[in-house]
Structures are given as C-alpha cells and as structure tokens.
Amino acid sequence: MKLRFETSDGHIAMILIRFTSRVRRGVIAAAACLCAIVIPSGLDAETGAAAWLRYSALSPQSASSYQNLPGEVVVMSDGLVLRTAQQELVQGVFQMLSKTLRSAVASRLDGAIVLGTFSDLHTLAPDLRPPEKLGAEGYWLKSASIHQSKCLVITAATDRGVLYGVFALLSKIARSESLSSIDEVQQPYAPVRWVNQWDNLDGRIERGYGGPSIFFDDGKVRSDLSRAGQYARLLASIGINGCTINNVNAAPGILDDAFIAQVRRIADAFRPWGVRLSLSVDLSSPKASGGLDTFDPLDPQVAAWWRKKADEIYRRIPDFGGFVVKADSEGRLGPSSYGRTPADAANVIAHALKPHGGILFYRAFVYNHHLDWRNLKNDRAKAAYDNFHPLDGAFDDNVIIQIKNGPIDFQVREPVSPLFAGLHRTNEAIELQITQEYTGQQRHLCFLVPMWKEVLDFDMHIEGNAAPVKDIVAGRVFHRPTGGFIGVANVGMESNWLGSPLAMANLYGFGRLAWDPDLSSETIVDEWTRLTFGSDPLVIKTISAMQLSSWPVYESYTGPLGAGTLTNILGNHYDPAPESSEQNGWGQWHRADHQGIGMDRTVATGTGFIGQYPPEVQALYETLARCQDNLLLFFHHVRYTYILHSGKTVIQHVYDSHYDGADRTRDFISQWKMLEGHIDEERYRDILGRLECQAQEAVLWRDTMCNWIYRLSGIADNKGRVVIPALEKN
Ligand code: GCV
C-alpha cells in the first residue's frame, strides 16, 4: 500500500506499507515494512535540493535490467546508521525502479539484499569471507548465492561502511550500471574526509554564496534542523565523515555550556548519517569567555580549562569529532601572545581531546598581514613553512596540521604548498576550497576538480622517491596514523545548497576525490552529470565539456601566468582590481611596474621561497628556462617583452588570454542553449542566467585587465584590440 500526502510544512511524505507472511523452512517469517519517506518539497520542481540524490525513475528499458534485483531487504542488526542505510535503500529503489523492498527477518539471507557488518554476517554465511585489508569504512558489494538463492550483500567492518555501500549501489542504479555478478571492494584513501563550514552564529556565512546558515540564526542554533540532516545525508553519500559547523574565525561563545547544549541537536541530526560534528574554537576562549585571566597554553589552569571543556562536550556529544584552530592569523589571537609556539597551543587542546578520541586540527594559515611591501625579500608565501617546519615532530599524534593547497590563499592558480613536504613527523590534511571565493563566487562556472587533481598528483620527490601530495596527506609517505582531506564547503539555506546548480559538482567532486584521488576529472564529472541531470547523451556531453574547460577559462580572464586572481583583495574578492594587491601588507603582490610583472621568489635573486621545496621541485621552478608558463609570474619577475615557452611575449599572452577567455564564456552560452528542452526549465533558466552574467563580467575583467597593463607597460596589443584614447595620443 502506498500513501502520498503533503505535510503541514509543505513536504511530500510517502508512506509505504507492506505486509508479508509466509512459511519458510518451518519458520514463519512475518515482516511489516513501514517506511516514511519525507522528500523535500520542490523536488519535483528540480530546485536542485536533491542534488545528486534525485533517484529519478529509470526508463522502462533501463529498469528492466534490474528485474532480478532481490525484492527483500535484510538488516542484520539494529544500529542507527544501519537503519538509515535500509531506509535510503528502500527509498532509492522505490523511486528509481518503482519496486518496494520488503523487510525480511535476518534468520536467512537468500533472495534478499543483505545489509550488515562482517561480524553480523559471519554466523549465517560463514563462507562469505570479507576481503583482506578492508578498513573500517570500506565496503564490499557482492552478488552471492546462498542456499541456491541469489542475494546481494552490502557489507563492511562498520555500519558506516555499509551505509557507504548502499549509496554506492544506488548511484550505480541511477547511472544504469550493471549489477550482475557484482563483486566490488572500495575503501577510502584516508581516514579524514571532512568539510568545514564558515558559518557565523548570527546566521551569516563568511565567503558563503548559497544563502544563510543551515545551522545558526540570530545567535542561536536553528529550531528546524531538517536541512542539517539533509546535508549530512548528502555528505555521507560521497563518503564525507566529519563536518565543522562554524567559522574558523570562531566566536568564543560557541564553547559556552548553554551553546553546546544547542549544538548537540546538530550532532543528533548528523549521527544517523555517520557524520561527526566538530567545532572551530578561538584559542583565547579560556580568557575571552572562560573566566580565566590568561589563555597561555603552558599555564596549568588553561590546560585544566580545556580538559573540563572537552569532558563537558563529550558528555553531551559522545561522537564529537574535535576542534579546528585558526590562531595568529588575520587578527586572531594566538600562542605568540605569550611567546609560545603553535605546537604548545595545539598540544594543550589535543591532550584534552585525546581520552575521548578527538582530533585537533591546527591550521597552517598563519601569516603576518602587515608585511612591509617595500621590502622585496618579504614574502607571505613563505609563512606556513617558516612557522611549522621547525616544529616538525613536536605535535601530539592526535594533532593534524591543516594546510591550504597553495602557499597564498585559494587563488585561481598557485603551486602546491611546500609545507606538505616539510613535515615528516607530523600528521597533515590538505584544505581545499569548495566555495568559490576567488574563483567566481558561484556566479562564474569554475569546476575545481582538475585544479585539485593537479595539486594532489603533484610529486614532491621525497628523498628520491615519488611522493604525490595525496599520499603525503593520507599519511602513506611518512607512515602517519592519520590525515586526509578537508573542503571548505559553505552550503547555505538556498534550495540548491551552494546557490548554483553547476557549482554542486565541486562539492560532489571534493567528496569523490577524498574517497579516491585516483579518479579522473572526467569520471567524476560524468558521474555527477548523470546523477544530477539524467542520462541524455547530449546533456552529459555538453555539461561535462563545459565543466572540464571552466577552470582554464576562468583563469584566462582573471589571472593568467600564475599572477593569482587579480581581484579586489581589499573588498569582495570578486571584481577585477589588480591594483588592490599592491602597496599594502596583505602580501598578495604581483609587483607589476612599468617594465615588468611577477614576484621574484627564486633562491638566487628573490625571496628564497623556492628553497622551501625539495631539490627536484626547486629545479622545476628556479630557472626561467624550466619554469612552466602558467606559474611564471608566481615565481619570477620578468619584463613584459619576455618570451614564454609558447613563443609569445608576456604582454601579448595577457592580451590574448583575456580576449580568448571572454570569448569562451560566450561559447558557454551557446553550448548551454543547445540543452533547451533537454533538461528541466527551472535549472535551464537558472544556469543560463548565470552564464550570461559570467559572459558580461568576463568582458569587464578583460577590459579592466588589458587597459591596466597597457597603461602600465605602454606596449600595445599587436592585434589592435586594446585602445585607450589618452594613451594613443602620446
Ligand atoms: C575565514 C581568506 C578568506 C577569509 C578566511 C581566511 C581563512 O583570507 O578571505 O574569509 O577566513 O582565508 O582561511 O582563514
């Protein structure tokens, strides 16, 4: 029996009721499956709320290949996460295949989809041996024959692993992949696969472009946390296992006992999906809100304060993940106030978390934003390595140093941070930015997976051996106990989470890479497009091609040749404003003058930043002869007439790149228009509007940048496109 109705809060609820009763081997198996599925309102209207979990009905032809999918589901134990897995499976199969999975008792497994851990399964199916080396969160999808009956086993060492297996199975069905004789083992690359949200307690999100916070409003935790639960579901579906809910520029009040009591409700919303909650904390909290007159990390009262605070949090949230600390950075107080080191600060908190299994993430984003710009040897890029490399080995084993992918700040192109190779006896995680702060703020199309893959695959050559960044952060190179991947997501209350339907590919892609950084960008975008828009070949081909070219296009009109995103760094980080980078202490300098452009970071004549890399990497960048064009201005100051490897001068490349980039944003519009009628009207119109806005703004970028560099250099565009009347007269 199926009932569908609208609830008072506008959601569609569907109740499936099944009763079965039959005799099997002398046992009466009576099962009642009551499954209430609450579907976000607007799902039918394709607002993007369902993201990649749309589970839309398969065509009859595609559905027919799942005819033999078992019709029952057996859940081997009663854990919360396992029940979630069952509910998700029932919902997904029902929506995609119009098939209602009946719950069956766990006394036998044949003819069913079986959900359970290895230990749950062992007594009933002793011959099903779990693959060796399957870690805590991996899963095994196995089509098996038990007592001559076909069954499909989704098993793992933990309930969370089983949940990931269920999502994987549903994704395969949604993409019409065959399940016959399936025997697939998957496990995540690293234990830490977290997102950070930069949500403030007043409900605003720092660098958030998808509406206000789903967690906080007006200084309190929201009363309705249904979005928080739905977010955890999205995260779990791509294997994310932790979420830090508040801004790294943390309000001390987050740790007040009364506030923790509220935060607990968010942890409750996450728990069914196996997502652990964590908090960003202000290092000065013991003093700012804790009643002490110091926050000196070496003061025993401060240590006792953190211990008591951790104990209190774990009393209320037993699966609490840990804390994130931003200190001595952009005006935040830190251990330097007392002449202490980041290790002193990290360890005092890590010690408090340790008995509970918590982790302390200490951000390496520590730098002086009052640098003297007149000193050509000053270099913000050197800060993370200078601050943390000398402390290697001094951090407790439940501390992770959270390192941004590049040495500056999420620019459209940066080299990898040398700090990844500079910590051999310390846990590391890479911090990537999903929210498009410097990359178009979700109004410009910029699929970041290809950029992240370049970073993750970059070989640091440790002591003569290959050492890609992905292996370093996963703890494989230096045999560390933990580490992994962190993405700054900043989803908000807007129905499509990030504010733009196509930007959701970045959230999906982050999760998929954190699970398996060996996946290609093409595979990830293909999966995401099929799950988000369906199986029309024209739609898949067009969207995939647009996404895959979007980062180079954005780079070409906002910051080619490694100059960084030449945006308004003193304001919105969105508009073109190349002059805002100079003559201030923030250190995002490009050093453009009348003769040339670029930061000299060489060991020979510059800031010496290149010397922070291992020798093989230094050799890639130190000389003009070897340095790649797309990072040239990051590492070298050159004349505008310098000839690139491509054969063009720097100045002509800058002109051509901006004109080409702006043209290509117009191509995006024509490509998109081919999809009219092939996808739903809501998303078609929304995305078209964004692409039109991007094309206009790319022209603004092009003209601002070309005029600026023409005025500075006085060297004309050899194609005659850049014309400034005042300059022409001279
Ligand atoms: C949360 C950049 C951003 C800031 C952000 C900071 C950080 O500077 O502009 O908004 O602060 O990075 O990562 O801490």
Boltz pocket constraint, residues with backbone or C-beta under 6 A from the ligand:
constraints:
  - pocket:
      binder: B
      contacts: [[A, 198], [A, 206], [A, 207], [A, 247], [A, 248], [A, 249], [A, 326], [A, 365], [A, 409], [A, 437]]
      max_distance: 6.0
